[in-house]
Amino acid sequence: MNKTLFRINSKSVGIYFLTIIPIWVLAFFFLMIFQVDETSHLSVYKVQNLINLLWFGIMAGIIWGTIFKLAKSLRNQIPTYLFTIIVSLLVNVSSAYLLVYCMYHMGDFFPIDNFPATFPQLLSLYQSKLFYAILAYFFIVGGLIEIFHEIDRKLGKGILVKFLLGRYYKPKEEKRIFLFMDLKSSTYYAEKLGHFKYSRLIQDCFKDISDAVRINHAQIYQYVGDEVVLTWKINDGIENLRCLQVFYDFLDILEKKKEYYQKTYGMIPIFKAGVHSGKVMVAEVGELKSEIAYHGDAINTASRIQGLCNSYKSRLLISGDLLAELKKKKKEVDVYTSLGEVLLTGKKIPTELYSCLVK
């Protein structure tokens, strides 16, 4: 799992920089066009300066992206608004100063007209209109990237782009897998721990599920109390049995952190899950508050299946429909037991259920 997580994180970092760098190249290009220092000899019409512009844009993307990544991990440790603002200011100011400093030291490789050749000239540049323009650009572009990044994280990875492109403005049919997972005996623990400590428990659990979600390419559809709903497009969820493996990976994480949970909350959280596949309609809903929602029998069935885990004393239940899809793709589930056909609440046609072994 650690090797898989490393590959996922490496891929994620690569995609992150491939997204950030072109933005900074474009921003640097406009900076050179609309420079505020009219006496400067920098010219985008010179081929050499255009090449330099590309390299400096790449440098700006790497510098800002690296500092932002490091600062984000620090900011998560102290999640206060004032600290967030201070860190954001430091990210953009330090990035601007570091970029100009790198440009100064790399002048032999990427010569720019009228750029400082000595350290005193470099110090003078830090007080010039050109540097203030660079600094302003770092605040504008960096701020926009941060805002976009946070909105995308809040909505779910890739959801913001779908909103902007209007992908689901008109309902579309998709075949998907849904996994409903919630905390066993949640009412008992809520009363025992109290609402504050119980809320912290749920926060910790949903934080710990993040690695399992990333590794198995799941999309978090929503959190509802102590329940989390994951979804995949049918082929993505079947690949490497991700729709089941995500639950096993999460249990492994909880097992590794059982001492922490026992010490902090006096209990080790136990989760149960139900998984089903089928066709749903996907649509953007809401006017004052919009979100991408799934409608259809498949999502309701998955929820009903999860609700039967206690009745069948099972940690993981899957539908016959999903098992058939797995077999169709020649994906074999290790150990499962047939529970027969069950008439779920609100349905007229019985659903075949299977219980998967959880160690």
C-alpha positions as CSV (number, residue, x, y, z in Angstrom):
1,M,0.0,0.0,0.0
2,N,2.9,2.4,0.8
3,K,4.4,1.9,-2.6
4,T,1.0,2.5,-4.3
5,L,0.5,5.6,-2.2
6,F,3.9,6.9,-3.2
7,R,3.1,6.3,-6.9
8,I,-0.3,8.1,-6.5
9,N,1.4,11.0,-4.6
10,S,4.1,11.3,-7.2
11,K,1.6,11.3,-10.0
12,S,-0.5,13.9,-8.2
13,V,2.6,16.2,-7.7
14,G,3.5,15.8,-11.4
15,I,-0.1,16.8,-12.5
16,Y,0.0,19.6,-10.0
17,F,3.1,21.2,-11.5
18,L,2.0,20.5,-15.0
19,T,-1.1,22.6,-14.2
20,I,0.7,25.4,-12.3
21,I,3.7,26.0,-14.6
22,P,1.6,26.9,-17.8
23,I,-0.4,29.4,-15.7
24,W,2.8,31.1,-14.6
25,V,4.3,31.1,-18.1
26,L,1.1,32.8,-19.4
27,A,1.2,35.3,-16.5
28,F,4.8,36.1,-17.1
29,F,4.1,36.7,-20.7
30,F,1.4,39.3,-19.9
31,L,3.7,40.9,-17.3
32,M,6.3,41.5,-20.0
33,I,3.7,43.0,-22.3
34,F,2.1,45.3,-19.8
35,Q,5.3,46.2,-17.8
36,V,4.9,49.5,-15.9
37,D,8.5,50.6,-16.4
38,E,8.5,52.5,-19.7
39,T,12.2,53.0,-19.7
40,S,12.9,49.3,-19.5
41,H,14.5,47.7,-22.6
42,L,12.8,44.3,-22.0
43,S,10.9,43.5,-25.2
44,V,8.7,40.5,-25.9
45,Y,9.3,41.1,-29.6
46,K,12.8,39.8,-29.3
47,V,13.2,36.1,-29.8
48,Q,15.7,35.8,-27.0
49,N,13.4,37.5,-24.6
50,L,10.5,35.2,-25.6
51,I,12.7,32.2,-24.8
52,N,13.7,33.7,-21.5
53,L,10.1,34.4,-20.8
54,L,9.3,30.7,-21.1
55,W,12.1,29.7,-18.8
56,F,11.3,32.3,-16.2
57,G,7.6,31.3,-16.3
58,I,8.7,27.7,-15.7
59,M,10.9,28.9,-12.8
60,A,8.1,31.0,-11.3
61,G,5.8,28.0,-11.5
62,I,8.3,25.7,-9.8
63,I,9.2,28.2,-7.1
64,W,5.7,29.3,-6.3
65,G,4.3,25.7,-6.6
66,T,7.0,24.3,-4.2
67,I,6.6,27.0,-1.6
68,F,2.8,26.8,-1.8
69,K,2.9,23.0,-1.3
70,L,5.2,23.3,1.7
71,A,3.2,26.2,3.2
72,K,-0.1,24.3,2.7
73,S,1.1,21.4,4.9
74,L,2.2,23.9,7.6
75,R,-1.1,25.8,7.3
76,N,-3.1,22.6,7.8
77,Q,-1.5,22.3,11.2
78,I,-2.8,25.7,12.4
79,P,-6.1,26.2,10.6
80,T,-6.9,29.8,11.6
81,Y,-8.0,32.6,9.2
82,L,-5.2,35.0,10.3
83,F,-2.5,32.4,9.9
84,T,-3.9,31.4,6.5
85,I,-3.7,35.1,5.3
86,I,-0.1,35.5,6.7
87,V,1.1,32.3,5.1
88,S,-0.5,33.4,1.8
89,L,1.3,36.7,1.9
90,L,4.6,35.0,2.7
91,V,4.2,32.5,-0.1
92,N,3.8,35.2,-2.8
93,V,6.3,37.7,-1.4
94,S,9.0,35.0,-0.9
95,S,8.3,33.6,-4.4
96,A,8.7,37.0,-6.1
97,Y,12.0,37.7,-4.3
98,L,13.3,34.3,-5.0
99,L,12.4,34.4,-8.7
100,V,14.3,37.7,-9.2
101,Y,17.2,36.4,-7.3
102,C,17.3,33.2,-9.4
103,M,17.1,35.4,-12.6
104,Y,20.1,37.4,-11.4
105,H,22.2,34.3,-10.8
106,M,21.2,32.7,-14.1
107,G,21.8,35.8,-16.2
108,D,24.7,34.1,-18.0
109,F,22.3,31.4,-19.3
110,F,19.3,33.6,-19.9
111,P,20.5,37.2,-20.7
112,I,17.8,39.9,-20.5
113,D,18.4,43.4,-21.7
114,N,19.1,45.9,-18.9
115,F,18.8,43.3,-16.1
116,P,21.1,43.8,-13.1
117,A,24.6,42.5,-13.5
118,T,25.8,43.3,-10.0
119,F,24.4,42.8,-6.6
120,P,23.9,46.5,-5.8
121,Q,21.9,46.8,-9.0
122,L,19.9,43.8,-7.9
123,L,19.1,45.6,-4.6
124,S,18.0,48.6,-6.7
125,L,15.7,46.4,-8.8
126,Y,13.9,45.3,-5.7
127,Q,12.8,48.9,-5.2
128,S,11.8,49.4,-8.9
129,K,8.4,49.5,-10.6
130,L,9.3,46.3,-12.5
131,F,9.7,44.4,-9.2
132,Y,6.5,45.8,-7.8
133,A,4.8,44.6,-11.0
134,I,6.2,41.2,-10.5
135,L,5.1,41.2,-6.9
136,A,1.6,42.3,-7.8
137,Y,1.4,39.5,-10.4
138,F,2.4,37.0,-7.8
139,F,-0.4,38.2,-5.5
140,I,-3.0,38.2,-8.3
141,V,-2.0,35.0,-10.0
142,G,-1.0,33.2,-6.8
143,G,-4.2,34.3,-5.1
144,L,-6.4,33.1,-7.9
145,I,-4.7,29.7,-8.0
146,E,-5.1,29.4,-4.2
147,I,-8.8,30.2,-4.5
148,F,-9.3,27.8,-7.4
149,H,-7.4,25.1,-5.5
150,E,-9.5,25.5,-2.3
151,I,-12.8,25.6,-4.1
152,D,-11.8,22.5,-6.1
153,R,-10.8,20.7,-2.8
154,K,-14.0,21.7,-1.1
155,L,-16.3,20.6,-3.9
156,G,-14.2,17.4,-4.7
157,K,-11.4,16.9,-7.2
158,G,-12.4,17.8,-10.7
159,I,-15.9,18.9,-9.8
160,L,-15.2,22.7,-10.2
161,V,-14.0,22.1,-13.8
162,K,-17.2,20.2,-14.6
163,F,-19.2,23.1,-13.1
164,L,-17.4,25.7,-15.2
165,L,-17.7,23.6,-18.4
166,G,-21.4,23.0,-17.7
167,R,-20.9,19.3,-18.2
168,Y,-24.0,18.3,-16.2
169,Y,-26.2,21.3,-16.9
170,K,-28.4,18.8,-18.8
171,P,-28.9,15.4,-17.0
172,K,-26.8,12.6,-18.3
173,E,-27.0,8.9,-17.8
174,E,-24.0,7.1,-16.3
175,K,-23.4,3.6,-15.1
176,R,-21.7,3.8,-11.7
177,I,-20.7,2.0,-8.5
178,F,-21.8,3.4,-5.2
179,L,-20.3,2.5,-1.8
180,F,-22.1,3.6,1.4
181,M,-20.1,3.3,4.5
182,D,-20.9,4.4,8.1
183,L,-19.8,3.9,11.7
184,K,-21.2,0.9,13.5
185,S,-23.1,1.7,16.8
186,S,-22.8,5.4,16.1
187,T,-25.7,6.4,18.4
188,Y,-24.1,4.6,21.3
189,Y,-20.7,6.3,20.8
190,A,-22.3,9.7,20.2
191,E,-24.0,9.4,23.7
192,K,-20.8,8.0,25.3
193,L,-18.4,10.6,23.9
194,G,-20.6,13.6,23.8
195,H,-21.2,15.7,20.7
196,F,-17.9,17.5,20.7
197,K,-15.6,14.5,21.0
198,Y,-17.8,12.4,18.8
199,S,-17.5,15.1,16.1
200,R,-13.7,15.0,16.4
201,L,-13.9,11.2,16.1
202,I,-15.7,11.5,12.8
203,Q,-13.2,14.1,11.6
204,D,-10.3,11.8,12.3
205,C,-12.0,8.8,10.6
206,F,-12.8,10.8,7.4
207,K,-9.3,12.2,7.4
208,D,-7.8,8.7,7.6
209,I,-9.9,7.5,4.7
210,S,-8.3,10.0,2.3
211,D,-5.3,7.7,1.4
212,A,-7.6,4.8,0.7
213,V,-9.8,7.0,-1.5
214,R,-6.7,8.4,-3.5
215,I,-5.2,4.9,-4.0
216,N,-8.4,3.5,-5.3
217,H,-9.4,6.5,-7.5
218,A,-12.7,7.0,-5.7
219,Q,-14.8,10.1,-5.8
220,I,-16.3,11.3,-2.5
221,Y,-19.9,12.1,-3.4
222,Q,-21.0,13.3,0.0
223,Y,-20.6,13.1,3.8
224,V,-23.9,12.6,5.7
225,G,-23.3,12.6,9.5
226,D,-21.1,9.6,10.2
227,E,-21.6,8.2,6.7
228,V,-19.5,8.7,3.6
229,V,-20.6,7.9,0.1
230,L,-18.0,7.0,-2.6
231,T,-18.6,6.5,-6.3
232,W,-16.8,5.4,-9.4
233,K,-17.7,5.1,-13.1
234,I,-18.3,1.4,-13.6
235,N,-15.0,0.5,-15.3
236,D,-12.9,2.6,-12.9
237,G,-14.4,0.9,-9.8
238,I,-14.0,-2.6,-11.2
239,E,-10.4,-2.0,-12.1
240,N,-8.2,-3.8,-9.5
241,L,-11.4,-4.3,-7.5
242,R,-11.2,-0.7,-6.3
243,C,-14.8,-0.6,-5.2
244,L,-14.0,-3.3,-2.6
245,Q,-10.4,-2.6,-2.0
246,V,-11.0,0.9,-0.8
247,F,-12.9,-0.6,2.2
248,Y,-10.1,-3.0,3.0
249,D,-7.5,-0.3,2.7
250,F,-9.4,1.9,5.1
251,L,-9.7,-1.0,7.6
252,D,-5.9,-1.4,7.4
253,I,-5.4,2.3,8.2
254,L,-7.7,2.1,11.2
255,E,-5.9,-1.1,12.4
256,K,-2.5,0.8,12.2
257,K,-4.0,3.7,14.2
258,K,-6.0,1.6,16.7
259,E,-3.7,2.7,19.6
260,Y,-4.4,6.3,18.8
261,Y,-8.2,5.8,18.7
262,Q,-8.2,3.7,21.9
263,K,-6.1,6.3,23.7
264,T,-8.0,9.3,22.4
265,Y,-11.6,8.1,22.3
266,G,-11.6,4.9,24.4
267,M,-12.7,2.9,21.3
268,I,-11.6,1.6,17.9
269,P,-14.1,2.7,15.2
270,I,-15.8,-0.1,13.3
271,F,-17.2,0.7,9.9
272,K,-19.6,-1.3,7.7
273,A,-20.3,-0.8,4.0
274,G,-22.7,-1.7,1.2
275,V,-21.8,-1.6,-2.5
276,H,-24.0,-1.7,-5.6
277,S,-23.8,-0.8,-9.3
278,G,-26.3,0.5,-11.8
279,K,-27.5,3.3,-14.0
280,V,-28.1,6.8,-12.6
281,M,-28.8,10.2,-13.9
282,V,-26.2,12.9,-13.2
283,A,-27.2,16.5,-13.1
284,E,-26.3,19.9,-11.7
285,V,-29.0,20.9,-9.3
286,G,-29.7,24.0,-7.3
287,E,-29.7,27.7,-8.0
288,L,-28.6,29.4,-4.8
289,K,-26.3,26.5,-4.0
290,S,-25.4,24.2,-6.8
291,E,-24.0,20.7,-6.7
292,I,-23.7,17.7,-8.9
293,A,-26.2,15.1,-7.8
294,Y,-26.9,11.5,-8.7
295,H,-30.5,10.3,-9.0
296,G,-31.8,6.8,-9.6
297,D,-32.5,3.4,-8.1
298,A,-28.8,2.4,-8.0
299,I,-27.9,4.9,-5.3
300,N,-31.0,4.1,-3.2
301,T,-30.3,0.4,-3.4
302,A,-26.7,0.8,-2.3
303,S,-27.9,2.8,0.8
304,R,-30.5,0.1,1.6
305,I,-27.8,-2.7,1.3
306,Q,-25.5,-0.9,3.7
307,G,-28.5,-0.6,6.1
308,L,-28.7,-4.4,6.3
309,C,-25.1,-5.0,7.5
310,N,-26.2,-5.3,11.2
311,S,-29.0,-7.6,10.3
312,Y,-26.7,-10.0,8.5
313,K,-23.8,-9.4,10.9
314,S,-21.6,-8.5,8.0
315,R,-19.1,-5.7,7.6
316,L,-19.3,-5.6,3.8
317,L,-22.3,-6.4,1.6
318,I,-22.4,-6.3,-2.2
319,S,-25.2,-6.8,-4.6
320,G,-25.6,-9.6,-7.1
321,D,-25.6,-7.0,-9.9
322,L,-22.1,-5.8,-8.9
323,L,-20.8,-9.3,-8.4
324,A,-22.0,-10.1,-12.0
325,E,-20.2,-7.0,-13.3
326,L,-17.0,-8.1,-11.6
327,K,-17.2,-11.6,-13.0
328,K,-18.0,-10.2,-16.4
329,K,-14.6,-8.4,-16.3
330,K,-13.0,-11.5,-14.9
331,K,-12.4,-9.8,-11.5
332,E,-12.7,-12.5,-8.8
333,V,-13.7,-11.7,-5.3
334,D,-11.7,-13.8,-2.9
335,V,-14.3,-15.0,-0.4
336,Y,-18.0,-14.2,-0.4
337,T,-21.2,-15.9,0.9
338,S,-24.6,-15.8,-0.8
339,L,-27.4,-14.4,1.4
340,G,-30.0,-15.2,-1.2
341,E,-32.6,-12.7,-2.6
342,V,-33.7,-10.0,-0.2
343,L,-36.6,-7.6,-0.6
344,L,-35.2,-4.2,0.2
345,T,-37.3,-1.5,1.8
346,G,-39.4,0.3,-0.9
347,K,-38.6,-2.1,-3.6
348,K,-40.9,-4.7,-5.3
349,I,-38.2,-6.8,-6.9
350,P,-35.8,-8.8,-4.6
351,T,-32.1,-8.0,-4.7
352,E,-29.5,-10.8,-4.5
353,L,-27.0,-10.1,-1.7
354,Y,-23.5,-11.4,-0.9
355,S,-21.4,-11.0,2.2
356,C,-17.7,-10.5,1.7
357,L,-15.2,-11.7,4.3
358,V,-13.5,-9.1,6.3
359,K,-10.5,-10.2,8.4
